[in-house]
């Protein structure tokens, strides 16, 4: 059993596509719990709630609480031991549930399914293929076919990117997303560093590839400012700048 957790703010079109891929793409939807955390934007997401409420659980916050607290709340409310944390601008591949559950006996690790993005990425492991730059032009069936064609059973210790598939108890034990990060930017890197320091293995798996539109909801100057504030808090907390080897994603 898997709990799929999706924090969201105002990415309505991409969230709708993600939910469609999760429900229609599962091998066995009865083994999948889907929880969406709507962060202070209930009115914007009303038609999504109405459309999916028979298959999806919604955790609605009346006021904006931020990405980190929203994500942590979703984990606390998950019914299953294994949780899959997605961005709302991801798209799930066919059979993601069966493929990820092949790792359910792994311990003390974070599982990172690889990603496909439409434009070149700083992460060498990502597969680059433009199946659509936005939800309205996206071809779900074409993506499913392509994702299956590039999937293989390789496992590497090159994780440390979202999405993540992790035991709920491990996520909480490490401290989850640090809610003191402004806007939630860099909180994922903070979490991955905590995992590395605690001795957890950061595994990247290639038997499933999730699509990522890459920052549909926050971009441009607003995103750059948020990232700068996140990096500043990282320096305040850890006493040094965040550094990572982009070839293996190891933090140092």
Order of alpha helices (4+ residues) and beta strands (2+ residues): beta-alpha-beta-alpha-beta-alpha-beta-beta-alpha-beta-beta-alpha-beta-beta-alpha-alpha-beta-alpha
